[in-house]
Amino acid sequence: MGSIPSSIGNFCNLQYLDLSYNNLNGSLPEIVNGTETCNSKSPLPNLRALYLFNNQLMGKLPNWLGELKHLEELHLYDNQLQGGSIPNPIGNLSNLYNLNLGNNQLSGTLTEQHFWKLSNLEYLDIDSNSFRLDVSSNWTPPFQLRYLFMGSCHIGPAFPAWLQSQKDLLYLDLSNSSISSSIPNWFWNISSNLQYLILSHNQLQGQLLNSNIGEFLPNLYFLSFSGNGIIGTIPDSIGHLTSLEVIDFSSNNLIGSIPSTINNYSSLNVLDLGNNNLSGMIQKLLDQLQQLKSLHLNHNKISGELPSSLRNLTGLDILDLSYNNLSGQIPAWIGTAFPNLVILNLRSNMFSGRLPSLLSNLSSLHVLDLAQNNLMGEIPVTLVELKAMAQDHNMSISSLYDNRSSYRYEERLIVITKGLILEYTRTLSLVVSIDLSDNNLSGEFPEGITKLFGLVILNLSMNHIIGRIPESISKLRQLSSLDLSSNKLFGSIPSSMSLLSSLGYLNLSNNNFSDKIPFIGQMSTFTESTFAGNPNLCGAPLVIKCQDEGTDKSVEDKIDSGFVDKWFYLSIGLGFAMGILVPYFVLAMRRSWCDAYFDFVDKIVKWLLFRKRVTYARNHARRK
């Protein structure tokens, strides 16, 4: 930890410096001292590689980095560098072949001068910064890159013409780079060695792929065009890219059906075609993708029933077919075909029939979303056998990625919880959820669900479920969202719910609950809307008072009144006794005090008798 001292310049013979994965902070020294001790009078004259990545370095890049004449590798990624661009002198490092400044907060404009003499540069990563590239349309770079990562840099609006000169590219990432033009035809012939291509989150226009793409890019294994405005159909030529492991065309305007040539991929791990306007039926289009781990066809217009051929995809971890027009029954073989399934999302389709009890065989499942369908019948008691949900600790979803690089496909899932629509990506492992809402399910509340101790979200709303909420609901200590609204539940709300300390959202509205609300503990954090539509409920936070609240008050008043009366009469008795006994004991203690007291009393009595006689004599005289 600590900062890098300016005295680092004293290491005249240093060739490799690796301080990565530490807690270094502060800024890089603006000036390096001690250069006068080196023969060349320049800082670190023999340094070839500088590794300072994965620290907490801040501030600007100093100019002396451009004086390291023999530098071949500069790694400053994953820091907090900010406040400026790349110093112009770095463009003079003719021996530099690896420049990695990714995942910082650098900004500013990059011109041709910044790359003036970088003729040996092969690896350039300035991803996740805010650079703006300003070069002429006919610029020809002095380098031939193999790896180029410029995500989140402003490169557009035109597609960068200078890429046409880069014939050796293996990895290319221009995601979120403000490109709003179409992809030029020359691009598909840019490099027959290209393996990794990401052009996601731009405003790309026109058709998706060149018809001969399979011939031009035979080695491509990671392809992402997600989050653009690409129109048209997915061409059959996509099947010619037989090395593909990841296809992500999500969030575009693609139409038509899924081409049957997609079945050609023997190594495909991820297929994400979600958020488009694709139609047609699944049929047997995907039954040969036995290496497939993640399938996203959500938010399209796909219809028909789930074909039995899908059971061949035995390696699936994630199956998301939500928001389509799929129909028929949910097949029972889903519970046996996918032993590793972590997420099953069939939300908002037209599935009917009963929930298959074999879903309980999905021992790895921790997201089950079957909401907004036409399912009927009772909730299977076998759901208690969902072993992954019965663990009371957070489970992890392993990221899906190709084995040849550290660049991963990021899983994402739309979850409706706490009345909000949320998209989970990096925190997806925190979601343990069952959502069966908005169906026609009936029967009693499934008490077995309370044994799924890892549940974070439970939504059974808008069904016809009857019965009581069991006291054992308090075992769901991880529960943060519970929605049982719009059912036919009755009875008292169990007081044990006050122990659900993680519960942040609760909806029990529109049921037949009765008696007093246990407005204590965590339950005291909820408002009137949580309990609305239950006419037999009473007590806080509702304005309706319970009937026994007035009786209790009357009894309390009577008890208090009787208590006061007893003390009143007791105090009178004590006062009377003290008034008699205290003078008696005082006079009994001293004889002289007693004689004086009674002499005084005799005088008073005699005086009163004398006054009475005088008054009588006067009145008698007046009468005469």
C-alpha positions, 0 to 999 in steps of 0.5 A: 500500500502507499504511493509510488515515490519519486525516487523510483528514478534511481533504479537505472538498471531496472528492466521489469517493475511489477507492483500489480495487485496491491493497494497502491494509491495516490498519483503517479509522481509528476516528476521522477527524481534521481535521473542525474545518477543514470548515464543517459540522464533520463528516467529508468533508461532500461525499463522494458515493462511496467506493471501497475494494474489492479491498484487504486492509483489516481490522477493524471498520466505523467509526461515522463512515461513518454521518456521511457525509450526502451519501454515495451509494455505499459499496464495501468488498467483497473485503477482510478486514473482520471483528469486527462488524456494520454500524454503526447510523448507516449506516441514516441515510444517506438518499442511499445507493443502493449499499451493497456489503460483500460478500466480507468476514468481517463478522458480527452481527445486522442489524435494521430500524434498520440500514435505517431511512432508506435509502429510495433504496437500490437495490443491497445486497450483503452476500454472503459474510459471516455476518450474521443478519437479525432483522426482524419478519414484517410489516416493510416496508422503506423501499427498493425494491431492484433488486439484492439479494445476501445469500448466506451470511447467516442469513435463515431458517428462514422464507422472507423475507416482506418480499421481497413488497414488492420489485417492482423486483428484477432480481437476487436471490441468497439462496443458503446462507441457512438457508431451510427452508420452501417457496417461497410462491406470491406469490414467482413474481409478485414481479417481472416484471423478475427476471433472475437468481435463485439460491436454492441450498444451502438446505433448500427444500421442496415443488415446484420451480416454479409452473405459470405461471412462464413468464408471471410471469418472462419475462426470467429468464436465470439460475436455480439451485435446486441443493443443496436438498431439492426433490421432484417432477418438472420441470414442462413450464412450465420451457420457457416461460422462453425467455430462460434461459441457465443452469439449475442444478437439481443435487443435489435429489430430482427424479424423472421424465423430462426434459421435452421443453419444455427444447428450447425454449431457443435461448440455453441455455449450461448445463444441470445436472440432476446428482445427482437421481433422473431417469429415462427416455431422452435421445432427442431432448430436447436436440438443438435446444440449439445454444448449450449449452456444459455438460451435466450429467446425472450421478448419475441413472437415465437409460437407453438409448443415446446418440442421434445427435441429440446430435451437434447440440450442437456447442458443447459444452465439457463432457459429464458423463453419469456414474453412469447406466444408459446402454448400447450402444457409445460412438458414434464420432461423439463424436470429430468432433461436439464440437471444443471438448470439454474434459471427457468423463465417461461413468463408471459406466454400461453401455457396451460394445464397443471404444473408438472411435479417433476419440476422438483428434480431441478436440484440446481434451480434457483429462479423459477418464473412461470407467471402470467400464463394460464396454469391451473390446479394446485401447486405441487407439494414436491416443490419442497425438493428444490434443493438449491432453494433450500440452502440458506446462503447465497449461491453463485451462477458461474459466468458463461464464457469461452475458455480461450479468453477472460472476456465473458458473456454477461448473463442478465435476467428481468425480475419483477420484484417489489412492484418494480421491473429490475434487470439483474446482471452481475448480482444475478447470483443473489436472486433466489425466486419463485414467481407463479403469479397471474395464473389460475392456480388453486388449492391451499397455500403450499406449506412446504415452500416455507422449507425453501430457506434460501428464497429471496422472492416469492410471488403467488399473487393473482391466483385462487389460492385458499387457506391460511399463511402458516406460522412456519413462514418465519423460517424464510429468513432471506425473504425480501419480497413476498406478494400473496395479493389477490387470492382467497387466503383467510384467517389471521396473519401469523405474528411470526411474520414480524421475525422476517427482518429482511422483508422489504416488500409485502403485499397481502391485499385483496384477500379474506384475512381477519382479526388484528394485524400483528403490527410489531417488528418488521410488520410495523414497517408496512403501510395501509396499502399492504393490507387493503381489500381485507374487510375483516382486518383491523388495527394499525396501520388501518384506520379500522379499530378492532372491536375489543380495543374499546372494551379493553380501554373501559376495563382499564379505566375501571381498574385504574378508577378502583385503584385510585379509590382504594388509595383515597380511602386509605389516605383518609384513614391514615390521616385520621389515625395520625391526627389522634395518635401523634398528639397522644404520644407527644403528651404522654412522653412529658408530664409537664407538656400534658399539664400545660396542654390541659391548663390551656384547654381549660382556659379556652373552655372557660373563656368560651363559657363566659362569652356565652353567658355574656351574650345570653344576658345581653339578649335577655335584657333587650327582650325586656 
